[in-house]
Amino acid sequence: MLPLPVLICFTRSLALLLDCGLGLPESLEAATDMLPPRRRRIMYAVIAALRTGNTLSAAMQQQPGVFPSMYTGMIAVGETTGSISAVLTEISRYLEQHATLHSKLIGAAMYPAVVLTALAVGVAGLLLYGMPRLDSLLLQLDPAAAYRIRCRMAIILAAAGGLLFVLGIAVSGWLLRQQMPQELCIGLERLALRLPIAGRLLQFRLLVRWAFTMEILLQRGIPLEQALAIAGRTEKLTAFRQELSELQTAVSTGRSIVTIMPQSCLPPAVYSWLSVGEKTGSLQAVFSRLRRVYSTHLEQYIATLTRLTEPVLIAVVGTILLGVIIAVILPLLHTFGGIV
């Protein structure tokens, strides 16, 4: 997939060139020339497919894994409504906001990741390199103390190994969920959405992306049923994609859009907003409002996590060091006639 900064630059340039009156092939060529040399090959393939009669969205879809599904889906809408430059402008704004939030999230995670990695390396070095060198000496001085320390070391290593194993299983399951049976994939995604911190972040990002897509689709005059179908095709989460399909079915049969929302992956407040928008005929305005409100919520949530990182990290590091001191250091001091 194209890196986000490259995709933003390309989208912004393409929208500007189209607004200046250039044709689509010429605009694509000019925007491609602005890309880094190693990224141009992909766009040359898109231009070649476009010249053979494909639409831009179809040409991009012929490059699997390069463009996000939301990106190509929105371009297809722009092609259908004849407003591709306006849609590209909206996409670039959304991607810029997404890039800003992504960088803030990475920045918030980088500090604890570096500190915890350094701590893990230090503790592992103590337990795996330092302690074995003292083992023979401890056996001569106090075999019982050496045995106790060995047991505590084994417990610490087993606990750390178990934690890493669980984390590895969780991360692998999330990354490989699309290869799982659909029921298992949906269950895993719903479980992830209920997690205290990561679930809230995932839920906010899900809602902002969906609200943006629906706002643009309804703004371009796409009927609600068709808009839900397009949004479903661009959605990554299988659980939410299934719910959008159920929403589309409800709308096509004349039922209210909120009839199945109580089982939704979205926050409960969204149900009330959509109900109001449906009653007043202003769903586009509601989706616009939801996008702005939850974008702000997401920014504030990331800022709060960033502020809490340092005190939480101090507590975690202190707890780990205290455990190592109690399990290893104090018995050593006792063995050598220390303070206990």
matplotlib code that plots the C-alpha trace (Angstrom):
import matplotlib.pyplot as plt

x = [0.0, 1.2, 2.5, 0.0, 2.2, 2.7, -1.1, -2.0, 0.5, -0.8, -4.4, -4.0, -2.0, -4.5, -7.4, -5.6, -4.7, -8.3, -9.6, -7.1, -8.9, -6.5, -8.0, -7.8, -4.9, -2.8, -3.5, -2.5, 0.7, 1.6, 0.7, 2.8, 5.8, 5.6, 5.9, 9.2, 10.8, 10.3, 6.5, 5.9, 5.8, 2.5, 0.9, 2.2, 0.4, -2.8, -2.4, -1.9, -5.1, -7.0, -5.9, -7.3, -10.8, -11.0, -12.3, -9.8, -11.3, -11.2, -7.6, -6.6, -8.3, -6.2, -3.2, -4.1, -3.0, -1.9, -4.9, -7.3, -10.8, -12.3, -10.1, -11.1, -14.8, -15.0, -13.4, -16.0, -18.7, -17.0, -16.9, -20.6, -21.7, -19.2, -17.5, -14.2, -12.1, -14.4, -14.3, -10.5, -10.3, -12.5, -10.5, -7.2, -8.6, -9.8, -6.4, -4.5, -6.7, -6.1, -2.3, -2.3, -4.1, -2.0, 1.2, -0.1, -1.0, 2.4, 4.1, 2.1, 3.1, 6.7, 7.9, 6.5, 7.6, 11.2, 11.3, 9.6, 11.9, 15.0, 13.6, 12.9, 16.4, 17.9, 15.9, 16.5, 20.3, 20.2, 18.3, 19.9, 23.5, 24.2, 22.5, 24.1, 27.5, 26.6, 25.0, 28.1, 29.2, 25.7, 25.8, 29.0, 27.7, 24.1, 22.6, 19.1, 19.2, 20.5, 17.6, 15.0, 16.5, 16.4, 12.7, 11.9, 13.8, 11.9, 8.6, 9.6, 10.7, 7.5, 5.3, 7.1, 7.0, 3.3, 2.5, 4.5, 2.8, -0.7, 0.2, 1.6, -1.5, -3.7, -1.8, -1.5, -5.2, -6.1, -3.7, -4.9, -8.6, -9.7, -8.5, -10.6, -14.2, -16.6, -18.3, -14.9, -13.7, -16.8, -16.6, -12.9, -13.7, -16.6, -14.4, -11.7, -14.3, -15.1, -11.6, -11.0, -8.5, -7.8, -11.5, -12.4, -9.8, -10.9, -14.6, -13.9, -11.8, -14.5, -17.2, -15.2, -14.4, -18.0, -19.4, -17.0, -17.9, -21.7, -21.4, -19.7, -22.0, -25.2, -23.8, -23.3, -26.9, -26.4, -29.6, -29.3, -29.6, -26.8, -24.7, -24.8, -23.8, -20.8, -19.8, -20.0, -17.7, -15.1, -15.2, -12.4, -14.1, -16.2, -18.5, -19.4, -19.6, -22.2, -24.2, -24.1, -25.5, -28.3, -28.9, -29.1, -31.7, -33.7, -33.8, -34.7, -37.7, -38.9, -37.8, -36.1, -32.4, -32.1, -34.1, -30.9, -28.6, -28.8, -26.6, -24.2, -20.4, -20.9, -21.3, -24.9, -25.2, -25.1, -28.5, -30.1, -28.4, -29.4, -33.0, -33.2, -31.6, -34.1, -37.1, -36.0, -34.7, -31.2, -29.0, -26.2, -26.0, -26.1, -23.2, -21.3, -21.9, -20.9, -17.7, -16.7, -17.8, -16.1, -12.9, -12.7, -13.4, -10.6, -8.1, -9.0, -8.8, -5.3, -4.2, -5.5, -3.6, -0.5, -0.8, -1.4, 1.5, 4.3, 2.7, 1.4, 4.8, 6.5, 4.1, 4.7, 8.5, 8.5, 6.4, 8.7, 11.8, 10.3, 9.5, 13.0, 14.4, 12.2, 12.7, 16.4, 18.3, 17.2, 17.9, 21.4, 22.0, 20.7, 23.0, 26.0, 25.1, 23.1, 20.4, 17.7]
y = [0.0, 3.5, 5.3, 7.8, 10.9, 9.9, 9.2, 12.5, 14.4, 12.5, 13.1, 16.8, 17.3, 15.4, 17.4, 20.7, 19.7, 18.7, 22.0, 23.8, 22.3, 19.5, 16.2, 13.1, 11.4, 14.6, 15.3, 11.8, 12.1, 15.4, 14.2, 11.1, 13.1, 14.8, 11.4, 9.8, 7.9, 4.5, 5.1, 6.2, 2.6, 1.9, 5.1, 4.4, 1.1, 3.0, 5.5, 2.6, 0.9, 4.3, 4.7, 1.3, 2.4, 1.7, 4.2, 5.6, 3.6, 0.4, 1.1, 1.6, -1.6, -3.5, -2.7, -4.9, -3.8, -0.4, 1.9, 1.6, 0.3, 3.4, 5.5, 3.6, 3.5, 7.2, 7.9, 5.6, 7.8, 10.9, 9.3, 8.4, 11.9, 13.8, 15.5, 13.6, 16.7, 17.7, 14.1, 14.0, 17.3, 15.8, 12.6, 14.6, 16.5, 13.3, 11.6, 14.6, 14.5, 10.7, 11.2, 13.8, 11.5, 8.6, 10.5, 11.5, 7.9, 6.7, 9.5, 8.5, 4.8, 5.4, 6.6, 3.7, 1.2, 2.4, 2.5, -0.9, -2.5, -1.1, -2.4, -5.8, -6.1, -5.0, -7.5, -10.3, -9.6, -9.7, -13.0, -14.8, -13.5, -12.1, -14.6, -17.8, -16.3, -16.0, -19.4, -21.4, -19.0, -19.1, -22.9, -22.9, -20.3, -21.3, -24.1, -23.5, -19.8, -20.6, -23.0, -20.4, -17.8, -20.4, -21.0, -17.3, -16.8, -19.6, -18.1, -14.7, -16.1, -18.3, -15.3, -13.1, -15.9, -16.5, -12.8, -12.6, -15.8, -14.3, -11.0, -12.8, -14.9, -11.8, -9.8, -12.8, -13.5, -9.9, -9.7, -13.1, -12.7, -12.4, -16.0, -17.3, -18.5, -15.5, -16.2, -16.3, -13.2, -11.3, -12.4, -11.4, -8.0, -7.4, -8.4, -6.0, -3.2, -3.8, -3.6, -0.7, 1.4, -0.1, -0.8, 2.8, 4.0, 1.4, 2.4, 6.1, 5.6, 3.3, 5.9, 8.8, 6.8, 5.7, 9.1, 10.7, 8.1, 8.5, 12.3, 12.5, 9.9, 11.6, 15.0, 13.7, 12.7, 8.9, 7.3, 6.0, 2.3, 2.6, 4.7, 2.0, -0.6, 1.5, 2.1, -1.6, -2.4, 0.0, -1.1, -3.2, -4.8, -7.8, -7.3, -3.7, -4.7, -7.3, -4.7, -2.2, -5.0, -5.5, -1.7, -1.7, -4.6, -2.7, 0.5, -1.5, -3.0, 0.3, -0.2, 2.5, 2.8, 2.5, -0.8, -2.9, -0.2, -1.5, -4.4, -2.1, -1.7, 2.0, 4.1, 4.2, 8.0, 7.4, 5.7, 8.9, 11.1, 8.8, 8.6, 12.4, 12.7, 10.1, 11.8, 15.3, 14.2, 15.6, 12.5, 14.2, 16.9, 14.3, 12.4, 15.6, 16.4, 12.9, 13.1, 16.4, 15.5, 12.1, 13.4, 15.8, 13.0, 10.9, 13.8, 14.4, 10.7, 10.4, 13.6, 12.1, 8.8, 10.8, 12.7, 9.5, 7.6, 8.9, 8.3, 4.9, 4.0, 5.0, 2.8, -0.2, 0.2, 0.6, -2.5, -4.6, -3.3, -4.0, -7.5, -8.1, -6.7, -8.8, -12.0, -11.7, -8.9, -9.2, -12.9, -12.2, -9.6, -12.0, -14.7, -12.4, -11.2, -8.2, -6.2, -8.9]
z = [0.0, -0.8, 2.3, 3.7, 3.1, -0.5, -1.0, 0.5, -1.8, -4.8, -4.0, -3.3, -6.5, -8.6, -7.2, -7.9, -11.4, -12.3, -10.8, -13.1, -16.1, -17.2, -18.4, -16.2, -18.0, -18.2, -14.5, -13.5, -15.5, -13.9, -10.4, -10.9, -11.9, -8.4, -6.7, -5.5, -8.5, -6.9, -6.5, -10.1, -11.5, -9.9, -11.2, -14.7, -14.6, -13.5, -16.4, -18.9, -17.6, -17.8, -21.5, -22.4, -21.4, -17.6, -15.1, -12.6, -9.8, -11.8, -12.9, -9.3, -8.2, -10.7, -8.4, -5.4, -2.0, -3.2, -2.7, 0.3, -0.5, 0.9, -1.5, -4.7, -3.5, -3.1, -6.4, -8.0, -6.5, -7.9, -11.3, -11.1, -10.0, -12.2, -9.2, -9.0, -8.2, -5.3, -4.0, -4.2, -2.3, 0.5, 0.5, 0.9, 3.8, 5.5, 4.9, 6.3, 9.5, 9.7, 9.2, 12.0, 14.4, 13.4, 14.1, 17.5, 18.4, 17.3, 19.3, 22.4, 22.0, 21.2, 24.6, 26.6, 24.0, 24.2, 28.0, 28.4, 25.8, 27.6, 30.9, 29.4, 28.0, 31.3, 33.4, 30.9, 31.0, 34.8, 34.9, 32.0, 32.1, 35.5, 37.7, 36.3, 37.0, 40.7, 40.8, 41.5, 44.2, 45.8, 45.8, 47.9, 50.3, 50.8, 48.6, 50.0, 49.1, 45.6, 45.1, 46.3, 43.9, 41.0, 41.7, 41.8, 38.5, 36.9, 38.1, 36.7, 33.3, 33.1, 33.8, 31.3, 28.7, 29.3, 28.9, 25.7, 24.4, 25.1, 23.5, 20.4, 20.1, 20.4, 17.8, 15.4, 15.7, 14.9, 11.9, 10.5, 11.4, 7.7, 7.2, 10.0, 9.7, 9.5, 12.8, 14.6, 12.8, 13.8, 17.4, 17.6, 16.2, 18.6, 21.5, 20.4, 20.2, 23.9, 25.1, 27.6, 25.7, 22.3, 21.7, 22.3, 19.9, 17.3, 17.8, 17.4, 14.2, 12.8, 13.4, 12.0, 8.8, 8.3, 9.0, 6.5, 3.8, 4.4, 4.5, 1.1, -0.5, 0.7, -0.3, -3.8, -4.1, -3.6, -2.2, 1.3, 0.4, -2.3, 0.1, 2.7, 0.1, -1.0, 2.6, 3.3, 0.4, 1.7, 5.3, 6.8, 9.8, 8.9, 11.9, 10.9, 7.2, 8.2, 10.1, 7.2, 5.0, 7.5, 7.6, 3.8, 3.9, 6.5, 4.4, 1.2, 3.0, 4.3, 7.9, 10.1, 9.9, 13.7, 13.9, 14.2, 15.6, 19.2, 18.2, 16.5, 16.9, 17.3, 20.5, 21.9, 21.3, 17.5, 17.6, 18.9, 16.3, 13.4, 14.7, 14.7, 11.2, 9.8, 11.3, 10.1, 6.7, 7.5, 7.6, 5.7, 8.3, 11.1, 9.5, 9.1, 12.8, 13.9, 11.9, 13.5, 17.0, 17.1, 15.4, 18.3, 20.8, 19.1, 19.3, 23.0, 23.8, 22.3, 24.1, 27.4, 26.8, 26.1, 29.4, 31.3, 29.7, 32.0, 35.4, 34.3, 33.0, 36.2, 38.2, 35.8, 35.8, 39.6, 40.1, 37.9, 39.6, 43.0, 42.0, 40.8, 44.0, 46.2, 44.2, 43.5, 45.0, 48.7, 48.8, 47.5, 50.2, 52.8, 51.6, 51.8, 55.3, 54.1, 55.6, 56.1]

ax = plt.figure().add_subplot(projection="3d")
ax.plot(x, y, z, "-o")
ax.set_aspect("equal")
plt.show()
